[in-house]
């Protein structure tokens, strides 16, 4: 049998095992409409280009050196063995794929870092992925094709840095819209596929250590916390104590006579949570993990498998941050601070998956748990030029982000009819108990005997003590079904429906502790644990003792600064239906066309102290329905060259936190945010043209142009209140975005250099994205910013400026040598992103700019055998250029630093063993 016929038979066999829509896809290659539900990696198949099955002899294939772990909506073209079809070529849409080999080549520990190597992608802040310069609100993240809730207060998109690469088999980025995906598809969709059931039993154990030049084995800050902090969990010390919990449950104001403020204060002053400690020797970062799997035959024609994985990592990070604010357009300083912050981040995760095949039917259950904890300790000192005082601010905090996700997919095949069933439940939580801030002030007044001493007299003039408690829970229920039918050799149709229900409950309570005017100044020199120690608290409520000591009279008072807006409830319910078809009017030409209908109700309700709607007048209700069409034409000009044209309409909805007029402090950006109940949906019109060329050994090149017209884009703007920078949200009138992408992958076999080079090849991967965007703001346009009346949009936005988050230039380069027969790899990775706006400046102040710049990494992987055990050693050197973080404002003459700090170079070594 010829090689072509063998491949044809193998494709036909594996196509029978593809995910829903396979019968239809066998001939037409249409996506299943399964919301991106992927095939399992060990059985992953695809018929997206099944029209090429009959002509497979003329279709180029690629060499394979890693296990095939690829998934795309509608499945993945994977021919097990050493040859496979290129997935980016096979898909009916414009996609980029990071398979297990590509992820390993980057050496990144989380999927957000690995995705920065994909054309047109960049990460901003805490793992939020931007596609083609559009903010995270324009991206959609899926896990195994099913949506995810977010633990982030400022985002409904889950941050991807919580997903370690150890549990992700592949990641697919689709940049052109198709109706099988949710309508919130501005820049693209990122579909993560977890590791699936293996063909044979295995156990893999790994461990590693790392450090960076700014942090490890040097000075840092910390506080005790609890005995289980190293594990990412609290031992109960941060649990809300009885007196405070009773008050929170009562639903009455803190000033109510029934509230026992004395008992609350005695509970709050735990020295283990507020006493900042300095250490001269921060330890090395470490990580460890284990993965195991097995499978066995069941029934007469079935197979059942199990895979489990767990890992734990502990990482430290120092930042010496310059924080400045301006008082006018000349950028004369208003405040000038230096803040030293030490973060300890602990990431724990576990996954348990089950898979069952019975004949042509497949079923899969995936359970995933991720817990991301951050322990923060910082000390800042700076000058407030409004009064020339010097302030010293101490912060201690603990942030927990947690995700639990359970998913079911069922894929049934009945000849030409395919049925796809899917459903899931996911919950995310974010808790931040006992966020403490203590401010000590030195007046620098020569006439004041204590003017050269830092004091915290618990009053607005000489410092204060503030503690906050935040809690967020988001639940997401999801279900869907698709029916796919092959009507003719050249025509197939998928009809599907999906339902999602997202519910969020978020609360934040902040308490400002103050002392009355008779408070002795000398007490203000005490460190925080003594300042709120039991003895001083008791003294504040004992008038006789004060009289005996000749001090006072004074007492303590707790102010609830969030009493008017303590919490909110939010929900988003979406009912969707869609039809999608693939037509092949002639050989080499295919048209994938579909339309999606979405009916959505989004509501954000402010809650009062008693947990019921507060009636404050800023409740938001958005009820919208849309028809969202999408079409992609693919023309195979030659065997190696193909052209794609795409047009679509999509939307972007406001995030929950953006719709509520409550203040939130983001510890990553050091900024406060206020929401805007007047926000509305953004609507996008998208166009793209792409030319792709493929040649031997997996080499390929592509060039593309894209254009987006955005109506009512949501932008961030900044203002200043009481010397604090406050960021808000508003709809700009409109914006345009256009650009181009160029991508090249060149694989060169090196066997002709000698015996040692026989199985080696050179891999060169380069991509460049140019993006240009402009806000369109006219003199007659208005902006709606709660609680103010409608204002000219020019008060918040300037015509012609770029969208926030958009870099004009993104460059990635990978250059390495790898072995095709074993794990042996050495790769240089270079990335560059030009300046981008992180927030609009208001009151004629310049925009706030981030400058990511150039970064160079080096990764080496080497496999070897020791005593019959397969081992892999990995060495990493990151940020070899020593690029620091810069976020600033400039008027062309002067520049102030908003959030700038040194990053340092990092190095890591890890070892894994597979049995």
KOLLO-132313 format. One record per residue (C-alpha): x, y, z; residue number from 0. Coordinates in steps of 0.02 Angstrom, whole numbers. Layout:
<rs>
     px     py     pz  nr
      X      Y      Z NUM
...
</rs>
This chain:
<rs>
     px     py     pz  nr
      0      0      0   0
     69    172    -46   1
    112    299     88   2
    -29    410     28   3
   -157    270     41   4
    -93    223    213   5
   -116    402    273   6
   -287    408    193   7
   -343    251    284   8
   -271    314    448   9
   -359    480    431  10
   -524    396    394  11
   -503    285    547  12
   -458    427    665  13
   -595    538    595  14
   -723    415    662  15
   -658    459    836  16
   -664    647    817  17
   -766    760    932  18
   -946    813    894  19
   -974    855    714  20
   -850    727    653  21
   -969    644    532  22
  -1003    813    458  23
   -821    863    466  24
   -760    707    380  25
   -813    778    216  26
   -829    964    242  27
   -708   1011    379  28
   -832   1124    469  29
   -801   1162    653  30
   -919   1069    765  31
   -995   1224    841  32
   -951   1149   1009  33
   -896   1311   1087  34
   -719   1257   1052  35
   -730   1089   1141  36
   -567   1000   1097  37
   -525    821   1066  38
   -422    725   1194  39
   -239    733   1160  40
   -210    545   1151  41
   -353    520   1029  42
   -352    696    959  43
   -409    695    779  44
   -480    822    660  45
   -568    824    495  46
   -561   1010    470  47
   -481    979    302  48
   -564    815    264  49
   -588    873     87  50
   -402    837     75  51
   -422    658    131  52
   -454    599    -45  53
   -308    698   -109  54
   -193    663     36  55
    -50    610    -78  56
    -29    791   -130  57
    -40    865     45  58
    123    910    132  59
    148    837    305  60
    265    884    445  61
    392    791    547  62
    344    760    728  63
    465    744    874  64
    351    769   1024  65
    190    685   1074  66
     45    762    977  67
    -55    867   1100  68
   -153    990    992  69
   -333   1045   1000  70
   -436   1165    899  71
   -622   1198    893  72
   -694   1050    803  73
   -547    941    850  74
   -367    935    794  75
   -284    860    644  76
   -167    736    724  77
    -98    581    642  78
    -12    485    779  79
    163    431    739  80
    296    540    662  81
    193    635    535  82
     47    753    556  83
    -48    890    466  84
     -8   1069    520  85
   -153   1127    627  86
   -141   1310    581  87
   -158   1261    399  88
   -295   1134    429  89
   -412   1246    527  90
   -552   1335    435  91
   -509   1493    537  92
   -353   1594    574  93
   -272   1507    721  94
   -106   1499    812  95
    -62   1344    911  96
     55   1310   1055  97
     69   1122   1067  98
    163   1032   1205  99
    327   1045   1109 100
    307   1233   1081 101
    263   1262   1264 102
    414   1161   1319 103
    526   1259   1202 104
    480   1423   1288 105
    518   1349   1459 106
    385   1460   1539 107
    306   1404   1701 108
    133   1472   1666 109
     28   1480   1508 110
     19   1670   1507 111
    207   1678   1485 112
    205   1548   1347 113
     69   1642   1253 114
    177   1798   1240 115
    273   1703   1104 116
    117   1694    994 117
    102   1819    853 118
      7   1975    907 119
    -10   1927   1091 120
     57   2016   1244 121
     25   2006   1431 122
    -11   2155   1542 123
    -12   2158   1731 124
    -62   2000   1820 125
    -75   1872   1679 126
   -203   1964   1571 127
   -178   1926   1386 128
   -199   2061   1255 129
   -232   2010   1074 130
   -171   2131    941 131
   -163   2274   1064 132
   -343   2255   1122 133
   -367   2246   1310 134
   -413   2090   1405 135
   -597   2137   1391 136
   -582   2093   1205 137
   -510   1920   1239 138
   -603   1761   1282 139
   -523   1622   1385 140
   -591   1444   1379 141
   -536   1283   1462 142
   -569   1130   1356 143
   -690   1238   1258 144
   -795   1287   1411 145
   -797   1462   1488 146
   -713   1508   1651 147
   -762   1628   1791 148
   -635   1755   1850 149
   -564   1783   2025 150
   -510   1959   1977 151
   -615   2106   2041 152
   -573   2212   1888 153
   -597   2078   1756 154
   -720   1948   1698 155
   -578   1864   1603 156
   -480   1738   1705 157
   -294   1784   1720 158
   -194   1651   1630 159
    -42   1658   1743 160
   -134   1547   1868 161
   -125   1401   1743 162
     42   1309   1757 163
    105   1235   1595 164
    115   1065   1681 165
    -74   1041   1666 166
    -96   1118   1493 167
    -68   1006   1342 168
    -98   1139   1211 169
   -161   1315   1186 170
   -252   1377   1033 171
   -279   1559    988 172
   -414   1593    858 173
   -410   1770    791 174
   -557   1764    670 175
   -732   1746    736 176
   -842   1595    699 177
  -1020   1573    761 178
   -979   1423    872 179
   -888   1540    992 180
   -969   1662   1115 181
   -999   1835   1045 182
   -877   1923   1162 183
   -740   1899   1035 184
   -652   2063   1000 185
   -471   2015    979 186
   -479   1826    989 187
   -515   1672   1091 188
   -387   1574   1191 189
   -435   1392   1215 190
   -330   1293   1339 191
   -332   1103   1329 192
   -287   1005   1485 193
   -186    847   1478 194
   -291    697   1433 195
   -294    512   1467 196
   -132    426   1414 197
   -112    271   1308 198
     -2    187   1439 199
     33    204   1624 200
    164    327   1685 201
    221    430   1835 202
    319    591   1816 203
    398    686   1961 204
    481    857   1947 205
    567    984   2058 206
    658   1148   2030 207
    736   1302   2109 208
    755   1479   2043 209
    800   1656   2093 210
    826   1831   2026 211
    957   1963   2054 212
    838   2086   2138 213
    763   1966   2264 214
    832   1799   2317 215
    970   1785   2448 216
    951   1972   2478 217
    854   2089   2591 218
    665   2086   2593 219
    511   2116   2699 220
    387   1994   2769 221
    274   1964   2919 222
    233   1806   3012 223
     53   1781   2959 224
     15   1599   2998 225
    107   1435   3007 226
     36   1371   2841 227
     76   1524   2735 228
    214   1432   2643 229
     81   1311   2580 230
    -34   1449   2517 231
   -165   1420   2651 232
   -203   1506   2814 233
   -210   1408   2978 234
   -362   1507   3037 235
   -272   1660   3104 236
   -347   1770   2967 237
   -523   1708   3000 238
   -639   1850   3049 239
   -650   1852   3240 240
   -818   1840   3333 241
   -844   2023   3379 242
   -808   2085   3204 243
   -908   1945   3124 244
  -1057   1983   3236 245
  -1050   2164   3181 246
  -1039   2116   2996 247
  -1188   1999   3018 248
  -1291   2130   3108 249
  -1313   2242   2957 250
  -1308   2401   3063 251
  -1187   2549   3045 252
  -1025   2544   3142 253
  -1082   2697   3238 254
  -1236   2608   3306 255
  -1232   2600   3499 256
  -1258   2413   3491 257
  -1088   2388   3408 258
   -951   2339   3530 259
   -805   2435   3453 260
   -690   2398   3599 261
   -704   2210   3572 262
   -677   2232   3385 263
   -518   2334   3415 264
   -450   2204   3536 265
   -472   2073   3399 266
   -395   2175   3258 267
   -225   2211   3337 268
   -145   2041   3304 269
     44   2073   3295 270
     68   1920   3183 271
    -31   2010   3046 272
     33   2188   3064 273
    214   2181   3122 274
    328   2209   2972 275
    491   2113   2981 276
    651   2132   2882 277
    753   1983   2826 278
    929   1987   2756 279
    916   1822   2664 280
    761   1787   2561 281
    763   1602   2513 282
    769   1530   2338 283
    609   1499   2242 284
    558   1318   2228 285
    430   1209   2140 286
    381   1027   2139 287
    251    922   2049 288
    189    749   2007 289
     85    682   1862 290
     21    505   1840 291
    -96    418   1720 292
   -158    248   1666 293
   -288    170   1550 294
   -362     -3   1523 295
   -489    -93   1415 296
   -671   -103   1468 297
   -820   -189   1389 298
   -787   -269   1220 299
   -738   -112   1126 300
   -704     19   1259 301
   -561     98   1351 302
   -560    192   1516 303
   -420    305   1576 304
   -371    414   1722 305
   -245    556   1735 306
   -199    655   1891 307
    -77    795   1921 308
    -28    908   2066 309
    104   1040   2093 310
    160   1173   2217 311
    274   1322   2191 312
    338   1461   2304 313
    412   1619   2227 314
    476   1783   2301 315
    485   1951   2213 316
    560   2117   2270 317
    509   2282   2192 318
    586   2451   2236 319
    451   2560   2160 320
    457   2744   2116 321
    283   2821   2135 322
    257   3001   2087 323
    106   3111   2047 324
     97   3278   1960 325
      6   3436   2010 326
     -5   3517   1838 327
     30   3492   1652 328
    212   3543   1680 329
    222   3384   1784 330
    281   3475   1939 331
    279   3347   2079 332
    132   3332   2195 333
    198   3178   2286 334
    361   3081   2272 335
    372   2909   2353 336
    490   2759   2355 337
    407   2594   2400 338
    498   2431   2438 339
    380   2283   2416 340
    411   2097   2441 341
    286   1975   2370 342
    281   1791   2412 343
    173   1697   2287 344
    118   1518   2318 345
     31   1424   2178 346
    -49   1255   2213 347
   -149   1155   2087 348
   -221    983   2059 349
   -314    901   1915 350
   -407    736   1902 351
   -475    679   1735 352
   -572    528   1675 353
   -599    472   1496 354
   -707    335   1421 355
   -718    272   1242 356
   -855    152   1191 357
   -854    115   1007 358
   -864    282    918 359
   -928    373   1071 360
   -818    467   1193 361
   -847    543   1363 362
   -734    649   1471 363
   -740    723   1646 364
   -610    848   1704 365
   -593    917   1881 366
   -472   1059   1910 367
   -419   1151   2068 368
   -301   1300   2071 369
   -256   1408   2221 370
   -149   1563   2198 371
    -98   1651   2359 372
      2   1812   2376 373
     81   1872   2537 374
    132   2055   2525 375
    238   2163   2641 376
    294   2339   2595 377
    363   2499   2665 378
    352   2666   2574 379
    424   2836   2614 380
    398   2999   2522 381
    355   3182   2523 382
    186   3265   2500 383
    231   3433   2423 384
     61   3507   2466 385
    114   3519   2649 386
    298   3465   2639 387
    266   3324   2761 388
    359   3160   2744 389
    252   3004   2757 390
    303   2827   2797 391
    174   2695   2748 392
    179   2513   2801 393
     69   2383   2715 394
     39   2199   2751 395
    -85   2097   2650 396
   -138   1922   2601 397
   -231   1884   2438 398
   -308   1716   2395 399
   -371   1672   2220 400
   -450   1502   2197 401
   -529   1411   2050 402
   -628   1250   2051 403
   -692   1184   1887 404
   -781   1022   1841 405
   -827    984   1660 406
   -916    850   1563 407
   -913    821   1375 408
  -1001    682   1281 409
   -969    651   1097 410
  -1084    529   1008 411
  -1074    472    828 412
  -1221    399    730 413
  -1163    388    550 414
  -1188    557    468 415
  -1260    628    629 416
  -1152    688    772 417
  -1215    743    942 418
  -1109    845   1062 419
  -1162    866   1243 420
  -1065    974   1364 421
  -1091   1051   1533 422
   -995   1116   1679 423
   -989   1212   1842 424
   -847   1324   1898 425
   -819   1434   2048 426
   -686   1563   2081 427
   -652   1650   2245 428
   -542   1795   2297 429
   -516   1838   2480 430
   -408   1975   2552 431
   -426   1975   2741 432
   -334   2099   2851 433
   -260   2218   2722 434
   -171   2335   2843 435
   -102   2508   2808 436
    -14   2613   2940 437
     40   2790   2898 438
    170   2884   3002 439
    200   3068   2967 440
    348   3182   2999 441
    299   3365   2986 442
    478   3428   2961 443
    423   3582   3061 444
    569   3658   3155 445
    450   3740   3278 446
    373   3573   3324 447
    475   3477   3456 448
    419   3316   3373 449
    432   3383   3197 450
    577   3269   3154 451
    493   3111   3220 452
    378   2995   3123 453
    216   2987   3221 454
     51   2896   3198 455
    -67   2986   3315 456
   -218   2903   3234 457
   -285   3065   3164 458
   -291   3133   2986 459
   -146   3252   3017 460
    -16   3133   3089 461
    -54   2963   3013 462
   -184   2828   3034 463
   -222   2642   3036 464
   -336   2566   2904 465
   -387   2384   2884 466
   -491   2310   2743 467
   -578   2144   2712 468
   -622   2092   2534 469
   -717   1940   2473 470
   -771   1890   2298 471
   -860   1733   2241 472
   -910   1699   2063 473
  -1010   1547   2006 474
  -1032   1495   1826 475
  -1151   1363   1758 476
  -1134   1309   1579 477
  -1223   1192   1460 478
  -1234   1164   1274 479
  -1281   1043   1136 480
  -1235   1032    951 481
  -1308    930    810 482
  -1203    909    654 483
  -1263    826    494 484
  -1181    790    328 485
  -1306    840    193 486
  -1193    808     44 487
  -1011    784      1 488
   -995    972    -20 489
  -1113   1032    116 490
  -1130   1006    302 491
  -1224   1099    438 492
  -1205   1118    626 493
  -1345   1186    734 494
  -1306   1222    915 495
  -1362   1308   1073 496
  -1276   1363   1232 497
  -1325   1433   1401 498
  -1215   1519   1529 499
  -1262   1593   1697 500
  -1130   1690   1791 501
  -1161   1757   1966 502
  -1041   1863   2068 503
  -1050   1924   2247 504
   -916   2047   2296 505
   -890   2141   2459 506
   -758   2256   2529 507
   -761   2330   2704 508
   -632   2458   2755 509
   -613   2522   2933 510
   -518   2679   2981 511
   -462   2678   3163 512
   -447   2850   3243 513
   -408   2919   3417 514
   -487   3074   3493 515
   -393   3237   3519 516
   -323   3195   3691 517
   -218   3052   3622 518
    -38   3076   3683 519
     84   3112   3541 520
    213   2996   3617 521
    100   2847   3584 522
    111   2890   3399 523
    294   2838   3397 524
    249   2658   3441 525
    266   2525   3308 526
    100   2459   3238 527
     81   2307   3350 528
    100   2415   3505 529
     -2   2558   3433 530
   -152   2441   3428 531
    -94   2331   3571 532
   -216   2271   3702 533
   -143   2384   3838 534
   -170   2545   3740 535
   -343   2492   3682 536
   -395   2452   3860 537
   -322   2618   3918 538
   -426   2710   3788 539
   -584   2642   3868 540
   -528   2668   4050 541
   -553   2850   4099 542
   -494   2819   4277 543
   -329   2748   4219 544
   -304   2897   4105 545
   -336   3016   4248 546
   -215   2923   4359 547
    -81   2934   4225 548
   -116   3118   4192 549
   -157   3092   4008 550
   -308   3108   3897 551
   -450   3105   3897 552
   -452   3004   3736 553
   -541   2856   3661 554
   -545   2760   3498 555
   -672   2764   3358 556
   -690   2651   3207 557
   -754   2732   3047 558
   -827   2618   2913 559
   -769   2708   2754 560
   -864   2583   2647 561
  -1027   2590   2745 562
  -1119   2671   2600 563
  -1062   2544   2470 564
  -1002   2385   2556 565
  -1047   2255   2424 566
  -1129   2217   2259 567
  -1210   2070   2172 568
  -1192   2044   1986 569
  -1252   1922   1856 570
  -1239   1886   1671 571
  -1358   1765   1589 572
  -1333   1721   1405 573
  -1444   1614   1296 574
  -1367   1579   1126 575
  -1410   1484    969 576
  -1313   1471    808 577
  -1304   1388    640 578
  -1143   1358    547 579
  -1110   1280    378 580
   -963   1240    269 581
   -981   1243     81 582
   -856   1179    -47 583
   -914   1244   -215 584
   -757   1179   -299 585
   -599   1086   -254 586
   -481   1195   -154 587
   -611   1327   -108 588
   -713   1321     52 589
   -830   1442    138 590
   -861   1430    325 591
  -1010   1541    365 592
  -1125   1555    515 593
  -1227   1670    624 594
  -1250   1672    811 595
  -1395   1746    908 596
  -1362   1798   1088 597
  -1488   1863   1213 598
  -1401   1929   1368 599
  -1454   2008   1531 600
  -1317   2088   1635 601
  -1357   2164   1804 602
  -1254   2242   1942 603
  -1344   2284   2105 604
  -1265   2382   2249 605
  -1300   2302   2417 606
  -1319   2383   2586 607
  -1249   2332   2753 608
  -1389   2207   2776 609
  -1353   2121   2610 610
  -1510   2185   2523 611
  -1514   2307   2376 612
  -1462   2476   2442 613
  -1572   2578   2326 614
  -1430   2701   2301 615
  -1486   2733   2122 616
  -1335   2661   2030 617
  -1405   2490   1991 618
  -1358   2439   1814 619
  -1464   2331   1699 620
  -1407   2294   1521 621
  -1526   2191   1415 622
  -1466   2164   1238 623
  -1483   2040   1099 624
  -1373   2025    946 625
  -1359   1934    781 626
  -1173   1903    756 627
  -1123   1839    584 628
   -952   1773    535 629
   -882   1705    373 630
   -712   1641    317 631
   -666   1601    137 632
   -515   1488    111 633
   -438   1466    -61 634
   -296   1343    -88 635
   -206   1434   -226 636
    -76   1295   -241 637
    -27   1143   -139 638
     82   1256    -31 639
     -8   1423    -37 640
   -178   1471     30 641
   -276   1632     53 642
   -403   1670    190 643
   -530   1811    197 644
   -638   1842    352 645
   -775   1964    403 646
   -877   1963    564 647
   -970   2063    695 648
   -935   2039    881 649
   -961   2126   1047 650
   -874   2168   1212 651
   -971   2190   1373 652
   -919   2293   1524 653
   -843   2199   1669 654
   -943   2184   1830 655
   -829   2293   1936 656
   -829   2427   1801 657
  -1018   2445   1818 658
  -1024   2481   2005 659
   -981   2650   2080 660
   -871   2582   2218 661
   -688   2613   2254 662
   -567   2469   2233 663
   -377   2469   2260 664
   -277   2361   2141 665
   -115   2308   2227 666
    -30   2262   2062 667
    -43   2436   1985 668
    -45   2533   2148 669
   -203   2623   2091 670
   -381   2649   2147 671
   -527   2618   2029 672
   -706   2679   2026 673
   -839   2598   1917 674
   -965   2683   1803 675
  -1146   2620   1798 676
  -1172   2717   1634 677
  -1062   2600   1530 678
  -1138   2510   1379 679
  -1082   2366   1268 680
   -949   2392   1134 681
   -987   2330    959 682
   -850   2277    836 683
   -842   2250    649 684
   -692   2143    599 685
   -604   2109    434 686
   -448   2007    396 687
   -350   1943    246 688
   -209   1817    264 689
    -89   1731    145 690
     -5   1571    207 691
    138   1474    129 692
    201   1302    185 693
    352   1202    133 694
    457   1055    192 695
    507   1006    370 696
    365   1104    446 697
    424   1272    382 698
    293   1404    348 699
    267   1589    323 700
    116   1703    328 701
     69   1885    306 702
    -96   1960    360 703
   -187   2124    371 704
   -332   2161    490 705
   -453   2303    526 706
   -577   2332    668 707
   -706   2467    691 708
   -762   2484    873 709
   -917   2576    928 710
   -919   2635   1111 711
   -749   2562   1164 712
   -724   2562   1352 713
   -569   2657   1405 714
   -483   2691   1572 715
   -450   2870   1625 716
   -361   2939   1779 717
   -395   3086   1892 718
   -330   3140   2061 719
   -422   3162   2226 720
   -339   3206   2392 721
   -170   3171   2311 722
   -227   2996   2262 723
   -236   2938   2082 724
   -411   2873   2043 725
   -443   2775   1883 726
   -615   2762   1807 727
   -703   2694   1653 728
   -802   2774   1514 729
   -862   2736   1338 730
   -767   2832   1206 731
   -872   2873   1052 732
   -781   2758    931 733
   -612   2690    881 734
   -525   2609    735 735
   -387   2481    740 736
   -288   2411    596 737
   -123   2323    571 738
    -22   2184    495 739
     61   2023    551 740
    210   1932    478 741
    260   1759    538 742
    399   1641    486 743
    451   1469    547 744
    601   1389    466 745
    661   1215    513 746
    828   1161    440 747
    889    982    458 748
   1073    973    505 749
   1112    790    465 750
   1239    837    331 751
   1354    915    463 752
   1409    748    532 753
   1354    601    640 754
   1319    703    796 755
   1204    815    695 756
   1109    672    612 757
    948    698    712 758
    970    885    746 759
    882   1029    666 760
    889   1217    675 761
    725   1302    722 762
    699   1486    685 763
    530   1563    729 764
    500   1748    704 765
    343   1853    707 766
    305   2038    700 767
    142   2129    730 768
    109   2310    687 769
    -48   2386    761 770
   -115   2561    747 771
   -271   2620    837 772
   -355   2788    855 773
   -496   2853    962 774
   -619   2957    865 775
   -684   3099    974 776
   -781   3246    901 777
   -830   3412    977 778
  -1012   3359    987 779
   -982   3190   1069 780
  -1029   3163   1250 781
   -966   3048   1388 782
  -1074   2976   1527 783
   -978   2958   1690 784
  -1077   2923   1848 785
  -1124   3018   1956 786
  -1095   3172   1848 787
  -1207   3243   1713 788
  -1164   3209   1531 789
  -1002   3297   1485 790
   -908   3329   1323 791
   -809   3173   1280 792
   -657   3286   1252 793
   -650   3307   1442 794
   -594   3125   1454 795
   -526   3075   1283 796
   -419   3154   1149 797
   -452   3125    966 798
   -323   3018    877 799
   -239   2940   1030 800
   -216   2750   1035 801
   -324   2629   1133 802
   -261   2583   1305 803
   -149   2430   1307 804
   -101   2440   1124 805
     83   2428   1073 806
    123   2483    896 807
    256   2349    879 808
    267   2171    946 809
    415   2061    901 810
    456   1882    948 811
    608   1783    894 812
    654   1604    938 813
    819   1531    879 814
    875   1360    934 815
    937   1185    900 816
    836   1032    946 817
    847    844    927 818
    709    752    835 819
    741    584    920 820
    758    635   1102 821
    738    781   1221 822
    883    895   1182 823
    850   1078   1152 824
    935   1247   1168 825
    836   1403   1125 826
    860   1591   1131 827
    697   1687   1149 828
    687   1872   1115 829
    532   1979   1136 830
    499   2163   1112 831
    345   2271   1143 832
    341   2457   1110 833
    261   2586   1224 834
     76   2571   1264 835
    -50   2676   1359 836
   -111   2600   1522 837
   -228   2742   1571 838
   -293   2904   1496 839
   -236   3064   1580 840
   -370   3189   1625 841
   -371   3376   1661 842
   -249   3396   1515 843
   -120   3284   1599 844
    -23   3165   1485 845
    -75   2983   1467 846
      8   2854   1579 847
    129   2752   1473 848
    206   2581   1499 849
    367   2536   1406 850
    394   2346   1406 851
    548   2356   1293 852
    666   2215   1245 853
    686   2051   1338 854
    803   1904   1304 855
    787   1729   1378 856
    885   1569   1356 857
    816   1394   1389 858
    906   1226   1383 859
    820   1056   1399 860
    916    893   1401 861
    850    717   1423 862
    956    571   1484 863
    939    402   1566 864
   1002    356   1739 865
    980    182   1813 866
    842    144   1689 867
    744    304   1729 868
    710    439   1600 869
    765    609   1666 870
    750    785   1598 871
    858    931   1654 872
    802   1109   1614 873
    905   1268   1635 874
    830   1442   1613 875
    906   1616   1607 876
    775   1754   1597 877
    781   1940   1560 878
    964   1935   1511 879
    949   2113   1447 880
    905   2168   1624 881
    750   2259   1564 882
    660   2350   1705 883
    476   2399   1722 884
    433   2577   1671 885
    264   2661   1690 886
    267   2850   1677 887
    192   3014   1618 888
    287   3132   1505 889
    247   3297   1419 890
    399   3286   1306 891
    506   3390   1423 892
    477   3321   1597 893
    440   3144   1652 894
    374   3071   1814 895
    373   2888   1864 896
    202   2818   1907 897
    248   2637   1944 898
    427   2599   1894 899
    548   2473   1969 900
    698   2361   1934 901
    659   2184   1877 902
    827   2097   1875 903
    889   1939   1791 904
    824   1769   1844 905
    894   1593   1835 906
    813   1424   1861 907
    857   1240   1860 908
    735   1095   1867 909
    741    906   1853 910
    602    785   1811 911
    596    596   1809 912
    470    485   1719 913
    439    305   1769 914
</rs>
